[in-house]
């Protein structure tokens, strides 16, 4: 019952006593309730009142005193036919007799006084009622045992390791309630918020809730295509995709056209009654991705987005979070005891930088030492980087620090790749780099700053990667040696991405100071590019575009010259048109490319596109022809001669005639966007024609498809403003004082 808020308890009591009494009960809002929390009015006008008192851990004596002071006069004025009391305080026989006497004649019998034990007993006989109330469900020890020991429902070692502790320390809040409502309504929920606010925790609790109702829970690690591989018809499943857009705005947020594939999966899950999808991301990364990936602006995503705000963590929620983590920590009783004092816990829960993740990490680290834990918490809240800085500076061997520096360039990788790069890094510095030293470094870090599992090695949580970026920016790593230890393209991508961030000026300066090595590492990425038929795969043109972006960040004329040389060395032959045009546009605005070089490459690409356009028009592929025509218009200085335009228009009209002859049942929502493009193209270029009747038929088909889909291209983001903070701090403070005081008794 301790997880319930006052309002939760009243809602539970409304349902519970509605069943016990066999009558519907009204629930009154907070405020001056005149002694009424729940009421039933009979046809003859007589009333039954249930008074709810949610005082977890309060004493019976305190409850009796408060009832006599606050409620007796109100009840006498109401004169109900029957008055019941429901409380989370345990009641003895003597205690019940005293309350009955105080409220006579309205309390008919002590059987109308329900203490904690009586309420729990009633709920045990009503499992369906418990299932309807998440906080009540989560409070059940039986639920914890059921969920945490059903491996068949938990298909992830990471979740299996992390979920038990989170379930024991989680405190439901308004942000969770919003996310749960969205998931219940849409089967999909995107949880956004600031780092450390509890997005992943909310996601895991949603997974626990669904798992407790028979869903298998699967972690998605790298790409939305994993869902298709895991999908089993007829089996309730929840898919959890944590940090699905990466951990920085410069990460490669979505793989190969993943925005389109993600949208398709979302729509499929929204239509499947036994499937659910929960994704998390930092809110500013989501905003950045919405600019980069237009498809993410679809209502299917925006309407499923719920932001966890700091204001969701009221004083009461923060206090319970602190209590739960201290209570569950490995601290000795003597080190927990100080948290019973308001002078200790209040500055922590009121701190402007309060973060559930930081509370958890500080306590986890502090339990291994003998420092003043409360003081450490406040210092870490003042400077969130401090917790990791202290460990790196004072507690780690140089072998372990070097492993962290290398892991920053990977973010996540296999043990084999990590060891290879770490060994090269150490050898560059003339240090021992044998297998024993590597194992020692991993053992020191595993469980504290890194996580090692079947997927490989990664940082324990995103805040450690954030700290490592600061660590490198401050010049604490050996950048030339690190550049000489790169074994995969992702590593130089990570370093140059970090250099381009507003707080990456130190990393940028170090990369420039080791320019020869930096440029060599950048150019070596070309060796990993393989040609593919799939336009969504990496290509030489896209790799050159990235090299150009790095050249601009580093102000490297050498890298810019490489891009120009490769672009003029027959790049257009065999390369994907979309990628060539993307490179043209990047060169057009680049300060490191000479104007004459931009113009020459632009002319070459435009001619390549014209040739492809001519081929598609002759082949009758109206959609490809229209797409290529639009692509050609995007190339600076390009033109389309009238003869070629006439061929494209002829091809498009042929498409109209083909569509007009199709049966209505042959169309589905996959036709909507292509038909829209076709009609828009013709509308701009054909005033009237003998095909007007066919055009009218196709327009009618499009309107039907759009009506069926309720095809709205973009909608505003939901919950753009944070909800107002919960303000009943006096009540929260009183409850927390009672709660924290129990830490002195452990």
Secondary structure, DSSP 8 states (H G I E B T S, - for coil): -TT--HHHHHHHHHHHHHHHHTS--EE--SS--TT-SEEEE-TTS-EEEEEEE--TT--HHHHHHHHHHHTHHHHHHH--SEEEEEESS---HHHHHHHHHHTTTTS--GGGEE-HHHHHHHHHT-HHHHHT-HHHHHH-HHHHHHHHT-GGGEE-HHHHHHHHHHHHH----HHHHHHHHHHHHHSEEEEEESTTSSHHHHHHHHHHHHHTTT-EEEE--S-THHHHHH--TTS-EEEEETTTT-SSTTS--S-TTHHHHHHHHHHHHHH-TTEEEEEEEEHHHHHHHHHH-GGGGSHHHHTTEEEE-GGGS-HHHHHHHHHHHHHHSS--HHHHHGGGSHHHHHHHHT-TT--HHHHHHHHHHHTTS-S-HHHHHHHHHHSTTHHHHHHHHHT--HHHHHHHHHHHHHSEE-HHHHHHHHHHHHHHTT----HHHHHHHHHHHBTTTEEEETTEEEESSHHHHHHHHHHHHTT-S-HHHHHTT--SHHHHHHHHHHHTSTT-HHHHHHHHHTHHHHHHHHHHGGGG----S-TTS--HHHHHHHHHHHHHHHT-HHHHHHHHHHHTTTTTTTS-HHHHHHHHHHHHT-TTS-HHHHHHHHHHHHHHHHHHHHHHHHHT-HHHHHHHHHHHHTSTT----HHHHHHHHHHHHHHHHHHHTS-GGG--THHHHHHHHHHHHHHHH-S--TTHHHHHHHHHHHHHHHHHHT-------S--S-------HHHHHHHHHHHHHGGGG-
